[in-house]
């Protein structure tokens, strides 16, 4: 599954892991994240992410 | 005078680092030194907002003692992990047996990874408050402004925002307030600080300022963790941040070059004449003689850049390469650029400069101009015309 990188802080969203602290289950693809999801490291919005 | 009252029962207990000339390693030149600001709030419960850089711990403790016995401190607010604000924390904590450290979860983790000591820590989130008696403190998380742990502290009763590294400047002075120092110097240092530290974080800064506006905070003083406190017109620095974060620019071209035997320098000087004749504002900087962080300051408000280098080992020279790498990290947006330089045989500098420009997301608005050895009569004219044409593009675009 496609990983995405936060251009602000370099955090990588890995769909295999999800974002458990943000209530995102493992296996959730990036484009299925809710619109209000933000980078767990720096708070940047989804629009700040780019494909790895 | 060790401390200074900045608001009713709120003291500046920070220290002035008059002599520092290179800040966090060699990433930022501090020609005017800096200050590490710490604020002590006296109330039924006593709070210290931020500490200072470790080597100045004893001076901070002296300053606190001039106001109250450190053992009486109930809270130490840690707005930011970075060692210039937390370095003195372990030493101060030894004198404050009942003090709780207050900060974000990331601050808690970060402090542990710096000092490996246990602290009585209270994690706070945006909107959480601590009641000191007559005054309260409200916390606003500010991740990546400029570290993941960053936080602002607001005291509504005093209309005071303590945003740590946001709105700061590296500016050592005996005076504490914006209305006591020359405005030109103050803004110059504020621009340099934003350009070198916060430039890549503009999108988050805009969101945070919008969030603060929605919270309807009434602010009549902004007390950052470095430099001078804004009280005459705190809105001025906030509006300046909005403008910089939106990447607003003026028609100005900053030309940065590195030269071996003077050919690229000659080209650069001719191009600047062309820029000036086109009627666009311009500045010329030799990357080996000007200070990198000063050049970056000049670039923040400039619409366009020109980068020049001689070719050496089929590539640009090493110091302009380092400069462009640093610029890439600052992620300038809505800019125009072009490359130029001299070569002897195979060339390579200008195409590699163009690659870095393109990789930085900056528009290449004019194909590069390269010249073999020294410019001849015709190439001299072409250099001038190159500058003039670029200047006209900048003015019209």
Contacts between the chains, C-beta under 8 A, distances in Angstrom:
chain1	res1	chain2	res2	distance
A	7	B	331	7.7
A	8	B	144	5.7
A	8	B	200	7.3
A	8	B	201	6.6
A	8	B	203	7.3
A	8	B	204	6.4
A	9	B	144	5.7
A	9	B	148	6.8
A	41	B	143	7.4
A	41	B	144	7.9
A	41	B	148	5.3
A	42	B	143	4.8
A	42	B	144	3.7
A	42	B	148	5.6
A	42	B	204	7.1
A	43	B	141	7.6
A	43	B	143	4.1
A	43	B	144	6.5
A	43	B	204	6.7
A	44	B	144	7.1
A	44	B	203	7.0
A	44	B	204	6.2
A	45	B	207	7.8
A	48	B	203	6.5
